[in-house]
């Protein structure tokens, strides 16, 4: 699951980078992809935190 999550994060990050020179930061598509990426990054953070806690 973690690898799939990282792969999806990378896909969305690349997609946002492609928007850079062509779209405004308030463009609805940019905002939507950014929110999706935020959600996945939050999920990844939770997983990483849990792994660190369970290690101890």
Secondary structure, DSSP 8 states (H G I E B T S, - for coil): -HHHHHHHHHHHHHHHHHHTTTS-TT-HHHHHHHHHHHHHHHHHHHHHHHHHHHH-
